[in-house]
């Protein structure tokens, strides 16, 4: 069969009715992110099934727009213009989450948070405070290391152990309190508990006197977790049993809402 021209290929409609070249370009960006942010054309061709000329044409366009950059070693890396898009999307994600966090506060009486894994750090992107006057260490925009937080455990629970160890070796495991987990083996054991129980707990590990219960948001477009934080005297093991189903239900509803933010 004769090969389609570039213009025909790039303007072709996909099965979903969209523009095929756009779908392919975003698919390549996703594959680059999954590969750690830097790949070669042959790797992209192997993983995507697209021919090298098509990939080269798409990458050349992405480079010209600043969303991809070509390294001196001829490999391609995610470009700096994506940072602005990511930051804006994170702010919107927090905005979309606020009504769900507000429900968490209503149903639990404690401060509700949403956090993302950004590189090796946890960043809080949304919060609805409790009506109680106690001030939490968490605030929107704050960055912390994953090993001392409930949201960090929730976000890393299903990450391969080797990747978790690599992350911990990069960040170190400084003790925020005397209860902070400071060994990789201890943290991996805590992640096993998260997988078994379906939720994560920060028990005075980031701040003495404060307990946090967290769950991941299933199928979120970017890894996200929601949590409640409160005084250890209120967020007890007994109240945790009541809080966890509420967290899980709201996390599921938030997941469904995020999936429908961009209807076809």
N, C-alpha and C positions, 0 to 999 in steps of 0.2 A: 504494500500500500504506500502511496506517496506520503511523505512527511508533511504535516500541516505547517503552514508558515507561522512565524512568531506572532504576528498580529492575530491570526485566527486562534492560536492556542491561548493567548493572553485574554482574548475577549470571550472565550467559550464559557457557556454557562455550566455550572456544576449541577449535580443531581438535585441539590437543595434549591436551585433557582438563583443562586448567587453567582458572583464572578469567580471563575475557577482560579485565575492567577492570584487573586487576593487570598482565597482559601489556601492555596499552596504556599504563598509567602508566609502567612501566619503559622501554618503548620511547620515550616522550616524554623521559624523563630522559636516555636515551642520545643522542637527537637534540639535546637541549640541550647536552650535553657536546661532541658533534661540531661544534656551531655556535659553540663558544667559551664556553659557559656562560650565555649570555643571548640570549633570542629573544622574538619577539612571537607572539601566538596565530595570526595569519594565516600566519606562516612555518611554524609547527608543522602547521597544517592542510594547507598546500601540500605539505610534505615527507612527512607521514604518511598523507594521504588521508582523515583523520577529519573529520567535520563540526565546525564551531566550537563548537556547544553541548556536544558530548561532550568536546572538549578543555578547554573552560572548566570543566566539572564536575570533570574529573580534576585540573586544575591547582588548583582551589579546595581540593580534598582534600589535595593535596601541600603547598600553602601552610599549611593548618591543621596539618599534621603537622611542618612545619619543614623539609621536604626541598626546597622551592622558596620563593622570596620574590618578592613583586611590587615592582618598582622604582618610584620616583617618576614615571618616564616611561611607566608602565603595562606595560612589558615584564617578562618573568619571568626570574629568574636562579636557578641552583642554590643551595640553601640550606645554612646552616652545619651542620645535623644530618648531612649527608652526609659531613662531614669525619671524624666519629667512626667511621662505618661504613667509610670508606676506609682509615683508619689500622688498624682492626682487621683488615680484609681483607688489607692489606699484610703485617701480621705473620703471618697464617695462610699467605699465599702463600710467605713465607720458610720457614715450618715445613714445608709440603708439599715445598719444593724441597730441603731439607737432605739427604735420602737420595740424591738425584741428584748434589748437590754432593760428597757423600762419595765417590761412585763416581768422580767426576772426580779427586779427590785420590788415590784408590787407583791410577787408571790413568795419571795424569800426574806424580804426586809433588809437585804445586804447589798453592798455596792456591786454592780455588775460591770464586767470588762470584756473587751474583745481585743485579741492580740494576734499578730502574724509573726512568722519566722522570716526574718529579713537577713539573708546571709547566715552568719553564725549567731545572730542576736534575736531576741524577742523585742518587738516594738508594739506598744499599746496604741491602738488606732481609734478606740471608742470607749467611753465610760459613762455610766449613769450612776451618780452617787446615791448612797443610802440616805434616808432621812435622819439617821443618827449622826451625831456631830463628830464622831471619830474620823480622823483624817488618815487615809491609806497612803502607802508609799507609791502606789500606782497612779499615773496620770497620763493623759493622752500625749503621745510623742516620746514618752520615756522608753529608753532601751536598757535591757538587762540581759544577763547571760541565762541560757535555758536551764542549767542544772539546779537553780535554786527557786524555780517557779513551778506552780501547778500547770500553767498554760504551756510552759516549755516541755514538761513531761508529756502532756497531751499531744503536742505537736510532733514530738519525736518518737512516740510510742511504737509506730510501725516503720521506722527508719531502720535499715539493716545495721546490725551491731558494729560492723567495721566502719560505717559512715559516722555513727555516733561517736565512736572512739576517736576518729580523726577530728571531728568537730571539737571534742573536749580537749584534745591535745593542742588545738589552735587557740582556744579561748582560755585554757586553764580552768581550774575549779576553785576559785577563791571562796572562802567562807564568809557569807554575809552575817551569819549567826553561828552559835555553837551547834545548831541542829542541821546546818547545811550539809548536803551530801558532797563529799570532796574526793571521792574515788570513782574511776570509770566503772569498776565492777559494781559498786554500790548504786550508781545511777542506772546501769543496765538492769539491775535487780528491781529497781523502782519502776522502770519501764515495763518489765514483765508483770508487775502488779497492775499497772494501768491496763494492759491488754486483758488481763484476767478479770478485772473488776468493771472495766468500761468507763472509768473516770480517773482523774489524777488529783492528788492532794499535795499542797504545800503546807506542811505542819510546822509553823514557826521557822521555816527555812530561809525566808527572805527578810522577815521582820518578826522579832519576838513579840508574842501576843496576838499574832494575826494568823488565821488559817484561810486557805483558799481551796476551792473545789473547782475543777475545770474539766471540760470535755472538748473534743475536736468538733468542728463543723463538718459533717460528712459531705464529700464531693464538692467542697468549696473550690472555686476557680483558682484560688491560691490558698496554701495551707493556713488555716485559721482555727482559733479556739476561743471559746467564751468561758467566763468564770464568774464566781461570786467570791468576794473577800469580806471578812469580818473578824471581830474579836474572837479569839480562841474560846472564850467563855460562852459565846453564842453559837459559833459554827463548830459544834461538838460532833462526835461520831454519831450520836443519835439524830441530830438535825441533818447530818449529811445524808442519811438514808432517805429523808424526805426531800432534800434539795436535789439529789442526783436525777431522779426521774423528771423533775421540772427542767433542769439543765438540758437533759437529753432531748426532751420534747421540743424545747425552744430552739435548740441547735438544729434539729431536723426541719423545723418550720423555716428557720433562717436559710438553710441550705436550699429548700424549695423556692424561697423568694429570690435568692441570688440566681438560681437557674432560669428564672423567668424575667430577669431585668431587661433582657434584650429580645423580645418576641420577634419572630420572623415576620 
